[in-house]
Amino acid sequence: MLSCKELVAHSSDYLDAQLRLRERISVRAHLALCWRCRRFLRQMRVTQGVLRRLPEAAIPELEALTARLAELRKQNS
Ligand SMILES: [Zn+2]
């Protein structure tokens, strides 16, 4: 079973579908039991969706924002 911290560490790869099958299954298992990580992933997904629609110049700032969200998430766990 993943910890919330490990889930956060895997989250961007999970959203990019970069995880191996085993890792993806552990992430899903964790998400099934942990509403806080579900909420976190939802925020990440929204942020990534926004990133894709923006001109490149705006991206570094939003990447900083994503990193900050991940930081906050770690502190709260
Ligand atoms: Zn969790």
PDB file of the backbone (N, CA, C, O) and the ligand in Angstrom, with CONECT records:
HET     ZN  A 101       1
ATOM      1  N   MET A   1       0.841  -1.206   0.000  1.00  0.00           N
ATOM      2  CA  MET A   1       0.000   0.000   0.000  1.00  0.00           C
ATOM      3  C   MET A   1       0.871   1.250   0.000  1.00  0.00           C
ATOM      4  O   MET A   1       1.788   1.376   0.811  1.00  0.00           O
ATOM      5  N   LEU A   2       0.582   2.162  -0.906  1.00  0.00           N
ATOM      6  CA  LEU A   2       1.334   3.408  -0.970  1.00  0.00           C
ATOM      7  C   LEU A   2       0.959   4.318   0.202  1.00  0.00           C
ATOM      8  O   LEU A   2      -0.167   4.281   0.698  1.00  0.00           O
ATOM      9  N   SER A   3       1.912   5.123   0.627  1.00  0.00           N
ATOM     10  CA  SER A   3       1.572   6.208   1.542  1.00  0.00           C
ATOM     11  C   SER A   3       1.100   7.401   0.708  1.00  0.00           C
ATOM     12  O   SER A   3       1.288   7.434  -0.508  1.00  0.00           O
ATOM     13  N   CYS A   4       0.488   8.375   1.376  1.00  0.00           N
ATOM     14  CA  CYS A   4       0.039   9.562   0.655  1.00  0.00           C
ATOM     15  C   CYS A   4       1.235  10.271   0.001  1.00  0.00           C
ATOM     16  O   CYS A   4       1.128  10.796  -1.107  1.00  0.00           O
ATOM     17  N   LYS A   5       2.354  10.277   0.694  1.00  0.00           N
ATOM     18  CA  LYS A   5       3.553  10.913   0.164  1.00  0.00           C
ATOM     19  C   LYS A   5       4.006  10.250  -1.133  1.00  0.00           C
ATOM     20  O   LYS A   5       4.356  10.926  -2.100  1.00  0.00           O
ATOM     21  N   GLU A   6       3.995   8.922  -1.138  1.00  0.00           N
ATOM     22  CA  GLU A   6       4.392   8.197  -2.347  1.00  0.00           C
ATOM     23  C   GLU A   6       3.406   8.464  -3.474  1.00  0.00           C
ATOM     24  O   GLU A   6       3.793   8.592  -4.635  1.00  0.00           O
ATOM     25  N   LEU A   7       2.145   8.545  -3.123  1.00  0.00           N
ATOM     26  CA  LEU A   7       1.156   8.831  -4.148  1.00  0.00           C
ATOM     27  C   LEU A   7       1.430  10.189  -4.789  1.00  0.00           C
ATOM     28  O   LEU A   7       1.377  10.333  -6.010  1.00  0.00           O
ATOM     29  N   VAL A   8       1.721  11.179  -3.952  1.00  0.00           N
ATOM     30  CA  VAL A   8       2.020  12.512  -4.480  1.00  0.00           C
ATOM     31  C   VAL A   8       3.237  12.428  -5.405  1.00  0.00           C
ATOM     32  O   VAL A   8       3.262  13.048  -6.468  1.00  0.00           O
ATOM     33  N   ALA A   9       4.238  11.660  -4.992  1.00  0.00           N
ATOM     34  CA  ALA A   9       5.449  11.521  -5.809  1.00  0.00           C
ATOM     35  C   ALA A   9       5.131  10.898  -7.169  1.00  0.00           C
ATOM     36  O   ALA A   9       5.766  11.234  -8.168  1.00  0.00           O
ATOM     37  N   HIS A  10       4.158  10.000  -7.211  1.00  0.00           N
ATOM     38  CA  HIS A  10       3.805   9.330  -8.468  1.00  0.00           C
ATOM     39  C   HIS A  10       2.756  10.080  -9.274  1.00  0.00           C
ATOM     40  O   HIS A  10       2.475   9.724 -10.419  1.00  0.00           O
ATOM     41  N   SER A  11       2.168  11.132  -8.671  1.00  0.00           N
ATOM     42  CA  SER A  11       0.943  11.673  -9.248  1.00  0.00           C
ATOM     43  C   SER A  11       1.091  12.186 -10.677  1.00  0.00           C
ATOM     44  O   SER A  11       0.226  11.932 -11.515  1.00  0.00           O
ATOM     45  N   SER A  12       2.190  12.915 -10.969  1.00  0.00           N
ATOM     46  CA  SER A  12       2.249  13.469 -12.322  1.00  0.00           C
ATOM     47  C   SER A  12       2.479  12.363 -13.357  1.00  0.00           C
ATOM     48  O   SER A  12       1.949  12.426 -14.466  1.00  0.00           O
ATOM     49  N   ASP A  13       3.275  11.346 -12.984  1.00  0.00           N
ATOM     50  CA  ASP A  13       3.458  10.209 -13.891  1.00  0.00           C
ATOM     51  C   ASP A  13       2.148   9.454 -14.093  1.00  0.00           C
ATOM     52  O   ASP A  13       1.845   8.972 -15.184  1.00  0.00           O
ATOM     53  N   TYR A  14       1.382   9.368 -13.007  1.00  0.00           N
ATOM     54  CA  TYR A  14       0.080   8.698 -13.110  1.00  0.00           C
ATOM     55  C   TYR A  14      -0.812   9.441 -14.102  1.00  0.00           C
ATOM     56  O   TYR A  14      -1.439   8.831 -14.969  1.00  0.00           O
ATOM     57  N   LEU A  15      -0.859  10.759 -13.963  1.00  0.00           N
ATOM     58  CA  LEU A  15      -1.723  11.549 -14.849  1.00  0.00           C
ATOM     59  C   LEU A  15      -1.230  11.509 -16.290  1.00  0.00           C
ATOM     60  O   LEU A  15      -2.024  11.597 -17.227  1.00  0.00           O
ATOM     61  N   ASP A  16       0.085  11.375 -16.464  1.00  0.00           N
ATOM     62  CA  ASP A  16       0.639  11.275 -17.817  1.00  0.00           C
ATOM     63  C   ASP A  16       0.632   9.847 -18.339  1.00  0.00           C
ATOM     64  O   ASP A  16       1.132   9.578 -19.432  1.00  0.00           O
ATOM     65  N   ALA A  17       0.065   8.928 -17.558  1.00  0.00           N
ATOM     66  CA  ALA A  17       0.037   7.507 -17.928  1.00  0.00           C
ATOM     67  C   ALA A  17       1.443   6.955 -18.151  1.00  0.00           C
ATOM     68  O   ALA A  17       1.676   6.175 -19.075  1.00  0.00           O
ATOM     69  N   GLN A  18       2.377   7.370 -17.294  1.00  0.00           N
ATOM     70  CA  GLN A  18       3.760   6.933 -17.416  1.00  0.00           C
ATOM     71  C   GLN A  18       4.112   5.811 -16.422  1.00  0.00           C
ATOM     72  O   GLN A  18       5.242   5.324 -16.412  1.00  0.00           O
ATOM     73  N   LEU A  19       3.168   5.417 -15.611  1.00  0.00           N
ATOM     74  CA  LEU A  19       3.484   4.408 -14.594  1.00  0.00           C
ATOM     75  C   LEU A  19       3.411   3.002 -15.169  1.00  0.00           C
ATOM     76  O   LEU A  19       2.654   2.728 -16.101  1.00  0.00           O
ATOM     77  N   ARG A  20       4.225   2.111 -14.584  1.00  0.00           N
ATOM     78  CA  ARG A  20       4.088   0.701 -14.939  1.00  0.00           C
ATOM     79  C   ARG A  20       2.791   0.168 -14.325  1.00  0.00           C
ATOM     80  O   ARG A  20       2.242   0.745 -13.387  1.00  0.00           O
ATOM     81  N   LEU A  21       2.327  -0.938 -14.877  1.00  0.00           N
ATOM     82  CA  LEU A  21       1.042  -1.502 -14.454  1.00  0.00           C
ATOM     83  C   LEU A  21       0.947  -1.664 -12.938  1.00  0.00           C
ATOM     84  O   LEU A  21      -0.052  -1.283 -12.327  1.00  0.00           O
ATOM     85  N   ARG A  22       1.991  -2.232 -12.339  1.00  0.00           N
ATOM     86  CA  ARG A  22       1.965  -2.464 -10.880  1.00  0.00           C
ATOM     87  C   ARG A  22       1.803  -1.174 -10.100  1.00  0.00           C
ATOM     88  O   ARG A  22       1.040  -1.103  -9.136  1.00  0.00           O
ATOM     89  N   GLU A  23       2.546  -0.137 -10.540  1.00  0.00           N
ATOM     90  CA  GLU A  23       2.472   1.147  -9.848  1.00  0.00           C
ATOM     91  C   GLU A  23       1.089   1.763 -10.012  1.00  0.00           C
ATOM     92  O   GLU A  23       0.529   2.353  -9.088  1.00  0.00           O
ATOM     93  N   ARG A  24       0.562   1.604 -11.218  1.00  0.00           N
ATOM     94  CA  ARG A  24      -0.754   2.175 -11.493  1.00  0.00           C
ATOM     95  C   ARG A  24      -1.803   1.503 -10.604  1.00  0.00           C
ATOM     96  O   ARG A  24      -2.706   2.162 -10.089  1.00  0.00           O
ATOM     97  N   ILE A  25      -1.677   0.210 -10.434  1.00  0.00           N
ATOM     98  CA  ILE A  25      -2.620  -0.504  -9.574  1.00  0.00           C
ATOM     99  C   ILE A  25      -2.495  -0.028  -8.131  1.00  0.00           C
ATOM    100  O   ILE A  25      -3.503   0.156  -7.450  1.00  0.00           O
ATOM    101  N   SER A  26      -1.254   0.173  -7.656  1.00  0.00           N
ATOM    102  CA  SER A  26      -1.124   0.655  -6.270  1.00  0.00           C
ATOM    103  C   SER A  26      -1.705   2.044  -6.120  1.00  0.00           C
ATOM    104  O   SER A  26      -2.322   2.355  -5.102  1.00  0.00           O
ATOM    105  N   VAL A  27      -1.510   2.897  -7.140  1.00  0.00           N
ATOM    106  CA  VAL A  27      -2.086   4.244  -7.073  1.00  0.00           C
ATOM    107  C   VAL A  27      -3.612   4.154  -7.017  1.00  0.00           C
ATOM    108  O   VAL A  27      -4.254   4.821  -6.205  1.00  0.00           O
ATOM    109  N   ARG A  28      -4.179   3.327  -7.885  1.00  0.00           N
ATOM    110  CA  ARG A  28      -5.646   3.184  -7.899  1.00  0.00           C
ATOM    111  C   ARG A  28      -6.159   2.656  -6.570  1.00  0.00           C
ATOM    112  O   ARG A  28      -7.173   3.131  -6.058  1.00  0.00           O
ATOM    113  N   ALA A  29      -5.458   1.671  -6.008  1.00  0.00           N
ATOM    114  CA  ALA A  29      -5.881   1.089  -4.731  1.00  0.00           C
ATOM    115  C   ALA A  29      -5.862   2.170  -3.651  1.00  0.00           C
ATOM    116  O   ALA A  29      -6.777   2.258  -2.832  1.00  0.00           O
ATOM    117  N   HIS A  30      -4.812   2.991  -3.660  1.00  0.00           N
ATOM    118  CA  HIS A  30      -4.734   4.055  -2.673  1.00  0.00           C
ATOM    119  C   HIS A  30      -5.876   5.056  -2.873  1.00  0.00           C
ATOM    120  O   HIS A  30      -6.518   5.482  -1.913  1.00  0.00           O
ATOM    121  N   LEU A  31      -6.114   5.418  -4.114  1.00  0.00           N
ATOM    122  CA  LEU A  31      -7.169   6.393  -4.404  1.00  0.00           C
ATOM    123  C   LEU A  31      -8.546   5.880  -3.976  1.00  0.00           C
ATOM    124  O   LEU A  31      -9.403   6.656  -3.553  1.00  0.00           O
ATOM    125  N   ALA A  32      -8.744   4.585  -4.088  1.00  0.00           N
ATOM    126  CA  ALA A  32     -10.039   4.019  -3.707  1.00  0.00           C
ATOM    127  C   ALA A  32     -10.306   4.230  -2.221  1.00  0.00           C
ATOM    128  O   ALA A  32     -11.457   4.311  -1.792  1.00  0.00           O
ATOM    129  N   LEU A  33      -9.228   4.317  -1.438  1.00  0.00           N
ATOM    130  CA  LEU A  33      -9.381   4.411   0.017  1.00  0.00           C
ATOM    131  C   LEU A  33      -9.142   5.796   0.573  1.00  0.00           C
ATOM    132  O   LEU A  33      -9.457   6.052   1.736  1.00  0.00           O
ATOM    133  N   CYS A  34      -8.596   6.697  -0.221  1.00  0.00           N
ATOM    134  CA  CYS A  34      -8.118   7.963   0.339  1.00  0.00           C
ATOM    135  C   CYS A  34      -8.724   9.147  -0.415  1.00  0.00           C
ATOM    136  O   CYS A  34      -8.301   9.476  -1.523  1.00  0.00           O
ATOM    137  N   TRP A  35      -9.718   9.777   0.202  1.00  0.00           N
ATOM    138  CA  TRP A  35     -10.396  10.872  -0.498  1.00  0.00           C
ATOM    139  C   TRP A  35      -9.498  12.087  -0.631  1.00  0.00           C
ATOM    140  O   TRP A  35      -9.652  12.865  -1.572  1.00  0.00           O
ATOM    141  N   ARG A  36      -8.561  12.268   0.294  1.00  0.00           N
ATOM    142  CA  ARG A  36      -7.688  13.447   0.185  1.00  0.00           C
ATOM    143  C   ARG A  36      -6.794  13.362  -1.048  1.00  0.00           C
ATOM    144  O   ARG A  36      -6.555  14.369  -1.715  1.00  0.00           O
ATOM    145  N   CYS A  37      -6.304  12.170  -1.349  1.00  0.00           N
ATOM    146  CA  CYS A  37      -5.490  12.016  -2.556  1.00  0.00           C
ATOM    147  C   CYS A  37      -6.351  12.093  -3.817  1.00  0.00           C
ATOM    148  O   CYS A  37      -5.907  12.576  -4.859  1.00  0.00           O
ATOM    149  N   ARG A  38      -7.584  11.611  -3.705  1.00  0.00           N
ATOM    150  CA  ARG A  38      -8.490  11.779  -4.855  1.00  0.00           C
ATOM    151  C   ARG A  38      -8.675  13.258  -5.162  1.00  0.00           C
ATOM    152  O   ARG A  38      -8.621  13.680  -6.318  1.00  0.00           O
ATOM    153  N   ARG A  39      -8.894  14.035  -4.111  1.00  0.00           N
ATOM    154  CA  ARG A  39      -9.079  15.474  -4.308  1.00  0.00           C
ATOM    155  C   ARG A  39      -7.805  16.104  -4.869  1.00  0.00           C
ATOM    156  O   ARG A  39      -7.863  16.946  -5.765  1.00  0.00           O
ATOM    157  N   PHE A  40      -6.669  15.694  -4.341  1.00  0.00           N
ATOM    158  CA  PHE A  40      -5.392  16.213  -4.814  1.00  0.00           C
ATOM    159  C   PHE A  40      -5.202  15.926  -6.304  1.00  0.00           C
ATOM    160  O   PHE A  40      -4.812  16.809  -7.068  1.00  0.00           O
ATOM    161  N   LEU A  41      -5.480  14.692  -6.709  1.00  0.00           N
ATOM    162  CA  LEU A  41      -5.304  14.332  -8.118  1.00  0.00           C
ATOM    163  C   LEU A  41      -6.253  15.102  -9.019  1.00  0.00           C
ATOM    164  O   LEU A  41      -5.917  15.458 -10.149  1.00  0.00           O
ATOM    165  N   ARG A  42      -7.444  15.351  -8.494  1.00  0.00           N
ATOM    166  CA  ARG A  42      -8.396  16.138  -9.283  1.00  0.00           C
ATOM    167  C   ARG A  42      -7.832  17.538  -9.535  1.00  0.00           C
ATOM    168  O   ARG A  42      -7.908  18.057 -10.649  1.00  0.00           O
ATOM    169  N   GLN A  43      -7.266  18.142  -8.486  1.00  0.00           N
ATOM    170  CA  GLN A  43      -6.660  19.473  -8.647  1.00  0.00           C
ATOM    171  C   GLN A  43      -5.505  19.428  -9.645  1.00  0.00           C
ATOM    172  O   GLN A  43      -5.366  20.311 -10.492  1.00  0.00           O
ATOM    173  N   MET A  44      -4.675  18.384  -9.531  1.00  0.00           N
ATOM    174  CA  MET A  44      -3.548  18.241 -10.450  1.00  0.00           C
ATOM    175  C   MET A  44      -4.034  18.153 -11.892  1.00  0.00           C
ATOM    176  O   MET A  44      -3.464  18.765 -12.795  1.00  0.00           O
ATOM    177  N   ARG A  45      -5.095  17.381 -12.087  1.00  0.00           N
ATOM    178  CA  ARG A  45      -5.628  17.182 -13.430  1.00  0.00           C
ATOM    179  C   ARG A  45      -6.130  18.506 -14.012  1.00  0.00           C
ATOM    180  O   ARG A  45      -5.887  18.820 -15.177  1.00  0.00           O
ATOM    181  N   VAL A  46      -6.826  19.262 -13.186  1.00  0.00           N
ATOM    182  CA  VAL A  46      -7.317  20.570 -13.623  1.00  0.00           C
ATOM    183  C   VAL A  46      -6.137  21.465 -13.985  1.00  0.00           C
ATOM    184  O   VAL A  46      -6.145  22.120 -15.027  1.00  0.00           O
ATOM    185  N   THR A  47      -5.125  21.491 -13.124  1.00  0.00           N
ATOM    186  CA  THR A  47      -3.958  22.328 -13.376  1.00  0.00           C
ATOM    187  C   THR A  47      -3.270  21.931 -14.678  1.00  0.00           C
ATOM    188  O   THR A  47      -2.872  22.790 -15.465  1.00  0.00           O
ATOM    189  N   GLN A  48      -3.131  20.623 -14.899  1.00  0.00           N
ATOM    190  CA  GLN A  48      -2.495  20.165 -16.136  1.00  0.00           C
ATOM    191  C   GLN A  48      -3.314  20.545 -17.359  1.00  0.00           C
ATOM    192  O   GLN A  48      -2.764  20.922 -18.394  1.00  0.00           O
ATOM    193  N   GLY A  49      -4.634  20.444 -17.232  1.00  0.00           N
ATOM    194  CA  GLY A  49      -5.511  20.824 -18.331  1.00  0.00           C
ATOM    195  C   GLY A  49      -5.331  22.287 -18.687  1.00  0.00           C
ATOM    196  O   GLY A  49      -5.302  22.657 -19.861  1.00  0.00           O
ATOM    197  N   VAL A  50      -5.208  23.126 -17.645  1.00  0.00           N
ATOM    198  CA  VAL A  50      -4.983  24.554 -17.859  1.00  0.00           C
ATOM    199  C   VAL A  50      -3.644  24.764 -18.552  1.00  0.00           C
ATOM    200  O   VAL A  50      -3.532  25.547 -19.494  1.00  0.00           O
ATOM    201  N   LEU A  51      -2.625  24.045 -18.066  1.00  0.00           N
ATOM    202  CA  LEU A  51      -1.279  24.176 -18.649  1.00  0.00           C
ATOM    203  C   LEU A  51      -1.280  23.948 -20.153  1.00  0.00           C
ATOM    204  O   LEU A  51      -0.638  24.677 -20.909  1.00  0.00           O
ATOM    205  N   ARG A  52      -2.013  22.921 -20.573  1.00  0.00           N
ATOM    206  CA  ARG A  52      -2.000  22.582 -21.998  1.00  0.00           C
ATOM    207  C   ARG A  52      -2.623  23.656 -22.864  1.00  0.00           C
ATOM    208  O   ARG A  52      -2.293  23.781 -24.043  1.00  0.00           O
ATOM    209  N   ARG A  53      -3.524  24.431 -22.281  1.00  0.00           N
ATOM    210  CA  ARG A  53      -4.217  25.426 -23.088  1.00  0.00           C
ATOM    211  C   ARG A  53      -3.519  26.780 -23.099  1.00  0.00           C
ATOM    212  O   ARG A  53      -3.936  27.692 -23.812  1.00  0.00           O
ATOM    213  N   LEU A  54      -2.457  26.912 -22.308  1.00  0.00           N
ATOM    214  CA  LEU A  54      -1.816  28.220 -22.201  1.00  0.00           C
ATOM    215  C   LEU A  54      -0.647  28.376 -23.163  1.00  0.00           C
ATOM    216  O   LEU A  54      -0.024  27.396 -23.572  1.00  0.00           O
ATOM    217  N   PRO A  55      -0.360  29.629 -23.518  1.00  0.00           N
ATOM    218  CA  PRO A  55       0.862  29.877 -24.284  1.00  0.00           C
ATOM    219  C   PRO A  55       2.082  29.501 -23.445  1.00  0.00           C
ATOM    220  O   PRO A  55       2.028  29.555 -22.217  1.00  0.00           O
ATOM    221  N   GLU A  56       3.176  29.123 -24.097  1.00  0.00           N
ATOM    222  CA  GLU A  56       4.335  28.600 -23.375  1.00  0.00           C
ATOM    223  C   GLU A  56       4.914  29.556 -22.351  1.00  0.00           C
ATOM    224  O   GLU A  56       5.437  29.127 -21.322  1.00  0.00           O
ATOM    225  N   ALA A  57       4.822  30.852 -22.626  1.00  0.00           N
ATOM    226  CA  ALA A  57       5.414  31.830 -21.719  1.00  0.00           C
ATOM    227  C   ALA A  57       4.824  31.738 -20.317  1.00  0.00           C
ATOM    228  O   ALA A  57       5.501  32.055 -19.338  1.00  0.00           O
ATOM    229  N   ALA A  58       3.571  31.308 -20.213  1.00  0.00           N
ATOM    230  CA  ALA A  58       2.913  31.278 -18.912  1.00  0.00           C
ATOM    231  C   ALA A  58       3.227  30.001 -18.135  1.00  0.00           C
ATOM    232  O   ALA A  58       2.897  29.898 -16.953  1.00  0.00           O
ATOM    233  N   ILE A  59       3.859  29.036 -18.787  1.00  0.00           N
ATOM    234  CA  ILE A  59       4.008  27.721 -18.178  1.00  0.00           C
ATOM    235  C   ILE A  59       4.910  27.678 -16.925  1.00  0.00           C
ATOM    236  O   ILE A  59       4.537  27.050 -15.935  1.00  0.00           O
ATOM    237  N   PRO A  60       6.085  28.331 -16.949  1.00  0.00           N
ATOM    238  CA  PRO A  60       6.931  28.235 -15.743  1.00  0.00           C
ATOM    239  C   PRO A  60       6.196  28.633 -14.465  1.00  0.00           C
ATOM    240  O   PRO A  60       6.349  27.982 -13.431  1.00  0.00           O
ATOM    241  N   GLU A  61       5.411  29.686 -14.532  1.00  0.00           N
ATOM    242  CA  GLU A  61       4.658  30.110 -13.355  1.00  0.00           C
ATOM    243  C   GLU A  61       3.691  29.043 -12.882  1.00  0.00           C
ATOM    244  O   GLU A  61       3.555  28.799 -11.683  1.00  0.00           O
ATOM    245  N   LEU A  62       3.029  28.419 -13.820  1.00  0.00           N
ATOM    246  CA  LEU A  62       2.050  27.404 -13.438  1.00  0.00           C
ATOM    247  C   LEU A  62       2.722  26.133 -12.949  1.00  0.00           C
ATOM    248  O   LEU A  62       2.179  25.405 -12.118  1.00  0.00           O
ATOM    249  N   GLU A  63       3.916  25.876 -13.478  1.00  0.00           N
ATOM    250  CA  GLU A  63       4.650  24.729 -12.961  1.00  0.00           C
ATOM    251  C   GLU A  63       5.021  24.971 -11.513  1.00  0.00           C
ATOM    252  O   GLU A  63       4.974  24.063 -10.683  1.00  0.00           O
ATOM    253  N   ALA A  64       5.393  26.213 -11.220  1.00  0.00           N
ATOM    254  CA  ALA A  64       5.684  26.571  -9.836  1.00  0.00           C
ATOM    255  C   ALA A  64       4.448  26.370  -8.977  1.00  0.00           C
ATOM    256  O   ALA A  64       4.533  25.901  -7.842  1.00  0.00           O
ATOM    257  N   LEU A  65       3.320  26.726  -9.524  1.00  0.00           N
ATOM    258  CA  LEU A  65       2.060  26.555  -8.792  1.00  0.00           C
ATOM    259  C   LEU A  65       1.770  25.078  -8.526  1.00  0.00           C
ATOM    260  O   LEU A  65       1.358  24.704  -7.428  1.00  0.00           O
ATOM    261  N   THR A  66       1.989  24.256  -9.530  1.00  0.00           N
ATOM    262  CA  THR A  66       1.785  22.815  -9.359  1.00  0.00           C
ATOM    263  C   THR A  66       2.713  22.271  -8.284  1.00  0.00           C
ATOM    264  O   THR A  66       2.298  21.484  -7.433  1.00  0.00           O
ATOM    265  N   ALA A  67       3.975  22.696  -8.330  1.00  0.00           N
ATOM    266  CA  ALA A  67       4.936  22.259  -7.323  1.00  0.00           C
ATOM    267  C   ALA A  67       4.479  22.692  -5.939  1.00  0.00           C
ATOM    268  O   ALA A  67       4.611  21.949  -4.967  1.00  0.00           O
ATOM    269  N   ARG A  68       3.947  23.891  -5.863  1.00  0.00           N
ATOM    270  CA  ARG A  68       3.480  24.422  -4.582  1.00  0.00           C
ATOM    271  C   ARG A  68       2.288  23.603  -4.061  1.00  0.00           C
ATOM    272  O   ARG A  68       2.201  23.304  -2.870  1.00  0.00           O
ATOM    273  N   LEU A  69       1.399  23.256  -4.950  1.00  0.00           N
ATOM    274  CA  LEU A  69       0.272  22.393  -4.557  1.00  0.00           C
ATOM    275  C   LEU A  69       0.777  21.071  -3.988  1.00  0.00           C
ATOM    276  O   LEU A  69       0.277  20.588  -2.972  1.00  0.00           O
ATOM    277  N   ALA A  70       1.763  20.500  -4.648  1.00  0.00           N
ATOM    278  CA  ALA A  70       2.320  19.234  -4.179  1.00  0.00           C
ATOM    279  C   ALA A  70       2.961  19.410  -2.803  1.00  0.00           C
ATOM    280  O   ALA A  70       2.825  18.553  -1.930  1.00  0.00           O
ATOM    281  N   GLU A  71       3.661  20.531  -2.621  1.00  0.00           N
ATOM    282  CA  GLU A  71       4.276  20.839  -1.328  1.00  0.00           C
ATOM    283  C   GLU A  71       3.215  20.929  -0.231  1.00  0.00           C
ATOM    284  O   GLU A  71       3.342  20.318   0.830  1.00  0.00           O
ATOM    285  N   LEU A  72       2.175  21.699  -0.511  1.00  0.00           N
ATOM    286  CA  LEU A  72       1.101  21.869   0.461  1.00  0.00           C
ATOM    287  C   LEU A  72       0.498  20.513   0.827  1.00  0.00           C
ATOM    288  O   LEU A  72       0.196  20.227   1.986  1.00  0.00           O
ATOM    289  N   ARG A  73       0.339  19.701  -0.199  1.00  0.00           N
ATOM    290  CA  ARG A  73      -0.272  18.387   0.000  1.00  0.00           C
ATOM    291  C   ARG A  73       0.603  17.560   0.939  1.00  0.00           C
ATOM    292  O   ARG A  73       0.095  16.860   1.814  1.00  0.00           O
ATOM    293  N   LYS A  74       1.918  17.644   0.753  1.00  0.00           N
ATOM    294  CA  LYS A  74       2.842  16.900   1.608  1.00  0.00           C
ATOM    295  C   LYS A  74       2.748  17.364   3.055  1.00  0.00           C
ATOM    296  O   LYS A  74       2.731  16.562   3.989  1.00  0.00           O
ATOM    297  N   GLN A  75       2.688  18.689   3.214  1.00  0.00           N
ATOM    298  CA  GLN A  75       2.624  19.234   4.570  1.00  0.00           C
ATOM    299  C   GLN A  75       1.360  18.805   5.293  1.00  0.00           C
ATOM    300  O   GLN A  75       1.373  18.619   6.510  1.00  0.00           O
ATOM    301  N   ASN A  76       0.275  18.646   4.560  1.00  0.00           N
ATOM    302  CA  ASN A  76      -1.000  18.306   5.191  1.00  0.00           C
ATOM    303  C   ASN A  76      -1.149  16.825   5.502  1.00  0.00           C
ATOM    304  O   ASN A  76      -2.066  16.425   6.220  1.00  0.00           O
ATOM    305  N   SER A  77      -0.248  16.013   4.963  1.00  0.00           N
ATOM    306  CA  SER A  77      -0.463  14.572   5.163  1.00  0.00           C
ATOM    307  C   SER A  77       0.121  14.096   6.470  1.00  0.00           C
ATOM    308  O   SER A  77       0.027  12.912   6.793  1.00  0.00           O
TER     309      SER A  77
HETATM  310 ZN    ZN A 101      -3.663   9.371   0.321  1.00  0.00          ZN2+
END
